[in-house]
Amino acid sequence: MTELVVRRLLIDLEQPVARHWCAGDAFLTAWFNALSMSFPVGEQFFIDSVRNGLKALPPEQQAPLHAEVQGFVGQEATHRRIHALFNAQIAKHGLVNDWEPRARDRMALLEGTDPRHSLAITAANEHFTALFAEWLLAHPHVLDGCEPRLKTMWLWHSAEEAEHKCTAFDLYQALGGSHAWRKTWMRRITLVFLTDTLRQTVNNLRRDGTLWRWSTWRSGVRHMLGREGLLRVTFKPWLAYFRADFHPTQQESELSAHWLRDNSAQFKRVGQAEPA
């Protein structure tokens, strides 16, 4: 069982966000914005999937997982709230969230199905976010030049994603989820996630008027496909998910724990007093 601490981030997202808030880089700004647009609806789906998965277990199996599920729900609910505030700010730049309606339509198709399907989808998405989180925590310079509050927001989110990446996976296993369906949903989610991210990023750039700038494409290639680019660095860890003996703990590192330890002044544990 993993202890998952629910933290409240001590930043102000009621204040406006610059159009190119990611150090003036149009591509990175549009890409991070696209990811954020998916989070409120996605986090709610993950919460519902994990709650329903826990309820599907026999009572004697629920008790050892109850605290971890509560922590997972608390962390994801906090992410949902923070990114809803952030999304409200970037909407003022004329950006339109086309991802969320598509996601809602797909989620409606799962109503009434075996809860293991939703858990497998959640576990696959959590693997993606964990890979992204590990990459960002290992390459925090990507956010150099950003407003400190926004850099903190993304690194805090990354640190917590790394913390709770096992919850949905373990519930799926506990419910007897098959390796075949786990692979099937990862293949599907890979296609859907990458397609939706690309579509929303392109839409953001088009509305921003920066889609056809050379600097935009140069940044995209460097940060996605370069030697230390996200897709290049995470390909092998992504592929490992298809192994029958895979478990998220096989891709552990200390980066999350180190960031949370070194930046404890940026948040407070829910239920504790404000720092002096």
Summary of the structure (lengths in Angstrom):
residues: 276
radius of gyration: 18.3
end to end distance: 32.1
largest distance: 58.8
contacts: 849
relative contact order: 0.18
helix: 70%
strand: 2%
